Amino acid sequence: MARTILIGIAALSVVGLLVFFSDLLLLIFAGVLIAAVLDSGIKMFRRILPVPRVLALVMTIVLAIGVIGFALVVGGVTVLNQLDALSRALGEAWRVVADQLNDWGIPVLRTFNIEDIWERLPEPQTIFGGAGAVLGTGFGMISNILIVSLIGIFLAADPARYRDGLVIFAPISVRPRLREVLDQAGQTLQRWLVGQLALMLIVGVATTVLLLAVGVSFALSLGIIAGVLNFIPFMGPILAFVPIGLAMIGQDLSTAIIALAGYTFIQQMDANVLSPLVQDRVVHLPPALTVAFLLFMGVIFGPIGVALATPLLAALRVLSLELYVGDVLGDRAD
């Protein structure tokens, strides 16, 4: 009886610590995602050149900085100017829609910002205490990005060291199995992430080309928004449809129909052809579970929770199937 009580107290203590440091843990998980991307580059270079892992990491970082720098030099100013103009244009378009809806007796706000949605959701720091407030106000976005990037670089430099440092807290008898499952979860997460980045690029480029072809203003910015939001399964394409739809206000009817139908076709191809080919071989996440987890993470953690929900669910799925369903229940993990 006493042992059961102690186990229960220990479990509640662990849960409490996880809840209190939830925002910090999300940042660490974001660093794990960056490490997964860097590890893909490391493997690519080491397949071509017989170089040490650290040198391959440096080459990957230099390549990433070069690609980002080239993109900023070529189109960075254009994108920033387009995004600023697009923001004003979408605000004006929404006011037109809101006025029409109010005339029809449907009360809506005349001003619309994505921040309005998140302001109506619970703040993480009000739920979990002071950790969210510290991360939100003490560091700032730039500092958080720097911290996450450093975590990712250090993890990518020697992932086995950090994996073994985590495994050492488990009983000796289960360490080999835990090490195997962690490696499997890491590989699944890496393949899912690389595949999702490829799908984001495809959707972003296809949307940009479509909107340019029909002469829509802000095509590049709308394409970038569509590609970035495609990282969020199911909800991302719907969110991207909103600015594209608002941008059609003021366009002629044929242009609007072609643009919206074309974007719908791109998303259908992504959902029914490309995504199953790329992702279902890596990890199959049930749609209802994915949407529910997205909503849960959004309500609890806000935008960063939505952004990290799907890869976190993919990793948790592997761990739960292998360690609990397979090892504890003795059932087939697949």
Backbone torsions as a table, in degrees:
resi	resn	phi	psi	omega
1	MET	NA	-47.2	-179.7
2	ALA	-63.2	-38.5	179.6
3	ARG	-64.3	-40.9	178.6
4	THR	-61.8	-41.6	179.5
5	ILE	-64.1	-42.7	179.5
6	LEU	-64.0	-40.9	178.1
7	ILE	-63.2	-41.6	178.6
8	GLY	-63.6	-41.8	178.6
9	ILE	-64.5	-42.0	179.5
10	ALA	-63.6	-41.8	179.6
11	ALA	-63.9	-44.0	178.1
12	LEU	-64.0	-35.8	178.5
13	SER	-65.2	-42.3	178.2
14	VAL	-63.0	-44.7	178.4
15	VAL	-60.8	-42.6	178.8
16	GLY	-61.3	-42.8	177.6
17	LEU	-64.1	-41.3	178.8
18	LEU	-62.9	-40.2	179.7
19	VAL	-67.3	-44.5	-177.0
20	PHE	-64.5	-38.5	-178.1
21	PHE	-100.5	24.8	-174.4
22	SER	-60.2	-43.3	-178.9
23	ASP	-64.2	-40.7	177.7
24	LEU	-64.4	-40.1	179.7
25	LEU	-65.8	-34.3	176.6
26	LEU	-65.6	-38.9	176.5
27	LEU	-64.1	-40.9	178.4
28	ILE	-63.6	-40.8	179.0
29	PHE	-65.4	-36.3	174.9
30	ALA	-61.6	-38.2	175.1
31	GLY	-63.6	-36.1	176.6
32	VAL	-62.7	-39.5	178.2
33	LEU	-63.5	-42.1	177.5
34	ILE	-63.5	-40.7	177.8
35	ALA	-61.6	-36.8	179.3
36	ALA	-64.5	-40.8	178.1
37	VAL	-66.8	-44.7	178.9
38	LEU	-62.5	-37.5	-179.6
39	ASP	-64.4	-33.0	176.3
40	SER	-64.0	-42.9	176.6
41	GLY	-64.8	-38.6	178.4
42	ILE	-61.5	-46.0	179.4
43	LYS	-63.1	-37.5	179.3
44	MET	-63.2	-46.9	-179.9
45	PHE	-66.0	-38.5	-177.5
46	ARG	-74.2	-19.5	172.1
47	ARG	-74.1	-26.7	-178.6
48	ILE	-91.2	-43.1	-175.2
49	LEU	-125.2	138.2	177.3
50	PRO	-80.8	72.6	-176.0
51	VAL	-113.7	156.3	175.7
52	PRO	-62.1	159.0	-176.4
53	ARG	-61.3	-41.2	-177.8
54	VAL	-63.3	-41.8	178.7
55	LEU	-65.1	-39.6	176.8
56	ALA	-63.7	-35.2	176.6
57	LEU	-64.5	-45.1	178.6
58	VAL	-60.9	-42.6	179.3
59	MET	-63.9	-38.0	178.3
60	THR	-65.6	-43.2	-180.0
61	ILE	-65.4	-42.8	178.7
62	VAL	-61.6	-42.9	178.4
63	LEU	-62.7	-43.7	179.9
64	ALA	-63.1	-44.6	179.0
65	ILE	-63.6	-39.3	178.7
66	GLY	-63.1	-44.1	-180.0
67	VAL	-64.9	-45.4	179.6
68	ILE	-64.3	-43.4	178.8
69	GLY	-61.9	-42.3	178.6
70	PHE	-62.4	-42.6	179.4
71	ALA	-63.2	-39.1	179.7
72	LEU	-68.3	-40.4	-179.7
73	VAL	-66.7	-42.9	-176.1
74	VAL	-73.0	-48.4	-173.5
75	GLY	-131.0	6.5	-175.7
76	GLY	-61.2	-47.6	-178.9
77	VAL	-64.8	-41.0	179.3
78	THR	-62.1	-43.7	-179.5
79	VAL	-64.3	-44.9	179.7
80	LEU	-61.0	-44.3	178.2
81	ASN	-64.1	-41.1	179.1
82	GLN	-64.6	-42.5	-179.3
83	LEU	-62.9	-39.3	178.2
84	ASP	-65.0	-46.2	178.5
85	ALA	-67.5	-37.7	178.8
86	LEU	-63.0	-40.0	178.6
87	SER	-59.1	-44.9	179.0
88	ARG	-67.0	-41.2	-178.6
89	ALA	-65.1	-41.0	179.3
90	LEU	-67.2	-35.9	176.4
91	GLY	-62.0	-43.1	178.4
92	GLU	-67.2	-40.3	179.5
93	ALA	-63.8	-41.1	179.2
94	TRP	-64.9	-35.7	178.4
95	ARG	-63.8	-36.6	176.0
96	VAL	-63.0	-46.5	179.2
97	VAL	-63.8	-43.0	-178.5
98	ALA	-64.0	-41.0	178.1
99	ASP	-61.0	-42.3	179.5
100	GLN	-65.0	-42.9	179.4
101	LEU	-64.9	-39.9	177.4
102	ASN	-64.9	-36.5	176.3
103	ASP	-63.5	-30.9	178.4
104	TRP	-83.6	2.3	178.9
105	GLY	88.1	13.1	177.6
106	ILE	-102.9	104.6	-175.4
107	PRO	-73.6	118.8	175.1
108	VAL	-137.7	158.2	176.7
109	LEU	-71.0	144.5	178.8
110	ARG	-81.3	-18.2	176.1
111	THR	-110.7	140.5	-176.1
112	PHE	-139.2	125.2	173.1
113	ASN	-138.0	149.6	179.1
114	ILE	-61.5	-26.7	179.4
115	GLU	-65.5	-26.6	179.8
116	ASP	-62.0	-32.8	179.5
117	ILE	-69.8	-48.9	-175.7
118	TRP	-68.8	-26.7	178.8
119	GLU	-67.5	-22.2	179.6
120	ARG	-87.6	-5.5	177.9
121	LEU	-95.2	156.4	178.8
122	PRO	-60.8	138.7	176.3
123	GLU	-75.3	136.4	-179.6
124	PRO	-56.0	-39.3	-176.5
125	GLN	-70.0	-24.4	177.5
126	THR	-75.6	-20.7	-179.1
127	ILE	-93.8	-40.6	-170.7
128	PHE	-109.5	7.2	178.8
129	GLY	93.7	-150.0	-170.4
130	GLY	-84.2	-10.2	-176.0
131	ALA	-61.7	-43.5	-179.8
132	GLY	-64.4	-39.1	179.9
133	ALA	-64.8	-39.7	179.0
134	VAL	-62.4	-47.1	-178.7
135	LEU	-68.4	-34.4	-175.9
136	GLY	-76.3	-37.1	-173.5
137	THR	-108.8	-29.2	-174.5
138	GLY	-79.3	-32.6	-175.8
139	PHE	-101.6	-50.1	-175.5
140	GLY	89.3	164.2	-175.0
141	MET	-62.6	-44.2	-176.7
142	ILE	-63.5	-43.8	179.0
143	SER	-64.5	-39.5	177.9
144	ASN	-62.8	-41.7	178.0
145	ILE	-62.1	-41.7	178.7
146	LEU	-63.6	-44.0	-179.7
147	ILE	-63.6	-46.0	179.9
148	VAL	-62.0	-41.3	179.9
149	SER	-63.9	-42.2	178.7
150	LEU	-64.2	-41.0	177.0
151	ILE	-60.0	-45.4	179.8
152	GLY	-61.9	-41.3	-179.5
153	ILE	-65.6	-45.9	-179.6
154	PHE	-64.7	-40.4	178.3
155	LEU	-65.2	-40.2	-179.4
156	ALA	-69.7	-28.0	-178.7
157	ALA	-66.2	-37.4	-178.2
158	ASP	-153.3	72.9	-175.8
159	PRO	-63.7	-33.9	-178.2
160	ALA	-62.8	-34.2	-179.3
161	ARG	-62.6	-45.0	-177.8
162	TYR	-75.1	-33.9	175.6
163	ARG	-63.0	-47.1	179.9
164	ASP	-66.6	-31.7	176.8
165	GLY	-66.1	-28.7	175.7
166	LEU	-80.7	-40.2	-177.0
167	VAL	-66.8	-27.1	-175.0
168	ILE	-62.7	-19.8	179.6
169	PHE	-80.8	-8.1	178.3
170	ALA	-90.0	158.8	175.6
171	PRO	-57.3	148.7	-175.6
172	ILE	-58.1	-36.9	-175.4
173	SER	-65.9	-26.7	-175.9
174	VAL	-103.2	-1.8	-176.4
175	ARG	-61.8	-44.2	178.8
176	PRO	-59.4	-43.0	179.5
177	ARG	-66.2	-42.7	179.4
178	LEU	-64.2	-39.7	177.7
179	ARG	-62.1	-41.4	179.4
180	GLU	-63.9	-43.6	-178.1
181	VAL	-68.9	-39.4	177.9
182	LEU	-63.2	-40.5	176.1
183	ASP	-62.3	-41.3	179.8
184	GLN	-65.1	-42.0	178.2
185	ALA	-63.9	-39.9	178.8
186	GLY	-64.7	-42.0	178.7
187	GLN	-66.2	-40.0	177.4
188	THR	-63.1	-44.8	179.7
189	LEU	-62.9	-41.4	-179.8
190	GLN	-64.6	-46.8	-179.8
191	ARG	-64.8	-40.1	178.5
192	TRP	-62.9	-44.2	-175.5
193	LEU	-67.1	-45.2	179.3
194	VAL	-62.8	-41.8	177.3
195	GLY	-63.3	-40.4	-180.0
196	GLN	-67.6	-37.6	177.1
197	LEU	-64.0	-38.0	177.0
198	ALA	-64.6	-41.4	178.3
199	LEU	-66.0	-38.2	176.8
200	MET	-60.5	-43.3	179.7
201	LEU	-63.5	-44.0	-179.2
202	ILE	-62.4	-47.5	-178.6
203	VAL	-65.4	-41.9	180.0
204	GLY	-62.8	-46.2	-179.9
205	VAL	-66.4	-45.1	-179.2
206	ALA	-62.0	-41.3	179.7
207	THR	-66.7	-41.8	178.5
208	THR	-61.8	-46.7	-179.9
209	VAL	-61.7	-42.5	178.9
210	LEU	-59.9	-49.6	-176.7
211	LEU	-68.8	-34.8	174.7
212	LEU	-65.0	-38.9	-177.1
213	ALA	-65.1	-33.9	-179.0
214	VAL	-95.6	3.4	174.2
215	GLY	78.0	30.7	179.4
216	VAL	-82.1	135.9	176.6
217	SER	-67.5	152.7	177.6
218	PHE	61.3	32.2	-176.8
219	ALA	-60.6	-42.2	-177.8
220	LEU	-64.5	-45.0	-179.9
221	SER	-65.4	-42.2	178.8
222	LEU	-66.0	-35.6	176.6
223	GLY	-65.9	-40.3	177.9
224	ILE	-64.1	-42.9	178.9
225	ILE	-61.3	-44.0	179.6
226	ALA	-63.2	-41.1	-179.8
227	GLY	-67.6	-43.8	-179.4
228	VAL	-65.6	-45.9	-178.6
229	LEU	-69.1	-18.6	177.6
230	ASN	-66.3	-12.6	175.0
231	PHE	-63.2	-26.4	-179.1
232	ILE	-95.2	108.9	-178.2
233	PRO	-61.9	147.0	174.8
234	PHE	67.3	-58.0	-175.9
235	MET	-79.5	-33.0	-177.3
236	GLY	-58.5	-51.2	178.2
237	PRO	-59.4	-34.6	178.3
238	ILE	-68.2	-42.3	178.1
239	LEU	-63.7	-38.3	179.5
240	ALA	-69.4	-26.0	179.9
241	PHE	-66.0	-29.1	-177.1
242	VAL	-62.8	-55.4	179.5
243	PRO	-64.8	-33.9	178.2
244	ILE	-65.6	-42.2	177.9
245	GLY	-64.1	-42.5	178.3
246	LEU	-65.4	-34.4	179.4
247	ALA	-66.9	-18.8	179.4
248	MET	-77.3	-15.4	177.9
249	ILE	-66.8	125.8	-175.8
250	GLY	99.7	-16.6	175.7
251	GLN	-83.5	159.1	175.7
252	ASP	-70.8	160.3	-171.7
253	LEU	-61.1	-42.9	-178.2
254	SER	-63.9	-40.9	178.0
255	THR	-62.5	-43.8	-179.7
256	ALA	-63.3	-43.4	-178.8
257	ILE	-64.5	-44.6	-179.3
258	ILE	-64.2	-43.8	-178.0
259	ALA	-64.9	-47.6	-177.6
260	LEU	-70.3	-39.4	177.6
261	ALA	-67.0	-39.8	178.4
262	GLY	-64.4	-42.5	178.5
263	TYR	-64.3	-40.2	177.3
264	THR	-61.7	-40.6	178.5
265	PHE	-63.8	-43.1	178.6
266	ILE	-59.2	-44.5	-179.0
267	GLN	-68.6	-35.5	177.3
268	GLN	-66.6	-40.4	176.1
269	MET	-63.2	-40.2	179.1
270	ASP	-65.2	-45.4	-174.8
271	ALA	-73.5	-36.5	-171.1
272	ASN	-103.6	-16.1	-177.5
273	VAL	-121.7	-61.7	-173.1
274	LEU	-69.5	-50.2	-176.8
275	SER	-61.4	-45.1	175.9
276	PRO	-60.7	-37.2	179.5
277	LEU	-65.7	-38.3	-174.4
278	VAL	-87.8	-44.4	-167.7
279	GLN	-99.4	-35.1	-174.8
280	ASP	-65.5	-22.7	175.5
281	ARG	-75.6	-18.6	-179.0
282	VAL	-92.2	-58.0	179.2
283	VAL	-155.9	130.3	179.5
284	HIS	-102.0	109.5	179.7
285	LEU	-99.9	123.3	178.0
286	PRO	-57.8	132.7	-176.1
287	PRO	-57.0	-45.4	-177.9
288	ALA	-62.2	-42.2	178.3
289	LEU	-64.5	-41.1	-179.8
290	THR	-63.0	-46.7	-180.0
291	VAL	-63.5	-43.3	179.9
292	ALA	-62.4	-41.0	179.7
293	PHE	-68.8	-37.3	175.4
294	LEU	-59.9	-46.1	179.8
295	LEU	-64.3	-42.7	179.0
296	PHE	-60.2	-49.0	-179.3
297	MET	-66.1	-34.4	178.4
298	GLY	-67.2	-42.7	-179.7
299	VAL	-67.4	-40.6	-175.4
300	ILE	-80.3	-43.5	-171.0
301	PHE	-114.5	-8.0	179.8
302	GLY	82.1	-156.2	-175.0
303	PRO	-57.2	-40.1	-178.9
304	ILE	-65.5	-31.9	176.6
305	GLY	-66.4	-40.0	177.3
306	VAL	-64.7	-42.8	-177.2
307	ALA	-63.5	-35.9	-175.2
308	LEU	-98.3	-1.5	-172.2
309	ALA	-62.4	-49.5	-173.5
310	THR	-67.5	-48.2	176.5
311	PRO	-62.9	-34.1	176.9
312	LEU	-65.3	-41.5	177.8
313	LEU	-63.8	-38.7	178.6
314	ALA	-61.7	-43.2	179.4
315	ALA	-68.1	-42.7	179.9
316	LEU	-64.4	-33.8	179.2
317	ARG	-62.9	-45.4	179.7
318	VAL	-63.2	-46.1	-178.2
319	LEU	-63.2	-43.0	-177.5
320	SER	-70.1	-40.2	-179.7
321	LEU	-67.4	-41.7	-176.3
322	GLU	-77.2	-48.5	-172.4
323	LEU	-82.5	-35.4	-177.5
324	TYR	-98.2	-58.6	-177.9
325	VAL	-63.8	-44.8	-177.2
326	GLY	-77.1	-51.1	-172.5
327	ASP	-86.5	-41.3	-176.7
328	VAL	-82.3	-50.7	-177.9
329	LEU	-82.4	-18.9	-179.9
330	GLY	75.4	16.1	179.1
331	ASP	-92.0	169.5	177.9
332	ARG	-73.8	125.4	-175.5
333	ALA	-67.5	-22.0	-178.2
334	ASP	-82.4	NA	NA
